[in-house]
């Protein structure tokens, strides 16, 4: 899942905090070093978990945050060609597959 943040930026006169004005009731603040907190409900809906590497891009004035995809390579296993992760990582579990299926 990809998060889209449509932003209107304004600088608060009393501090260096930049506020991200959103149409959603979840308004968040970005601190001086650029950190922001993604609300729990949004993290859960997007499947974002602590420590998960994220990819962030800016396209047409929108900030997009999504889980970083692991690089893969195609290898031959018997008569089949399968995708194999280039990086070491946690093996895919049945629980993770089930959770993804439930999210739809």
N, C-alpha and C positions, 0 to 999 in steps of 0.2 A: 504494500500500500504506500502511496506517496502522499505526503502532507503538502498542501498548498497554503501559503500565507500571503494574502494580498495585503500590501502594506502601504500605509500613509505615515510618513515619518514626521515627528516634530521634536524639537529640542526643548526641554523644560528649562526655563530661565534660572531656576533655583539650584540646579545641579547638572551633572553631566549625563544624567540618565536619558536615554532615548526611549520613547514610548512607541509601541507598535499598535496602531489603532486598527482594530479588526471589527468586522460586522458581527462577529460572534460574541456572545457575552463573556467568553474567556479572553480577557485582555491581559496581555503579559508585558513585562518590562524587560528591557535588555540592559544589563549593567555596563559599567565603564569599560570592561575588558571584552564585551561582546557576548557574554553568557546569557542564555534564556532558559526558562523552565517550561517544558511542554506539559500542560495539564495531564493529570493521571488518566482521565477518561479518554483523551486523545491518544496517549501512549498505548493504552490497552487496546483501543480500536485498531490502531496501526500495527500492533504486535511488536512495539519497541520495548526492549528490556534493558535493564542496567548493563553497562559494559558493551552493548551492541555497537559495532562500528556503523556510523551513519555517513551518507553522502549528502552534501549540501550544494545546491547550485542556484543560480539566479537566472531566470529566463523571462524576458519581457516584463520586468518589474516585479516578478513573483519569486519568492524564496521557496525552493522545493527541498524538502528533507525526506530521505527515504533510506531504508536499510541498505548498506553497501553490499553489492553483489560480489560474491567470491569469484575470482577468476577460475575458469575451468579449461580443461583440454579434453578433446575427444580421443578415446582410446578404444582399441578393439579388444573385446572380451568374447572369445569363442567366435561365433558368427555375427555377433552384435557389436555395434559401436555405441559406447556409453559416455556420458559426461562424467568427468572425474575432477574433483577440486584440486587446484594447483597448490593451495595453502593447507596446512594442517588445521584441523578444527574438530569440534565435537561431532560425533557420528549422529546421523538423523535417527531419532527415536520414533516409535509408534505414537507416543503421546504428542510429540511435536506435529506429526502428520495429522493426527486426530484434531488437535487444536486449530490447525490451519483449515481443515475441512469444515469445522464448525463455524469459523468466521465467514466462510462462503467465499 
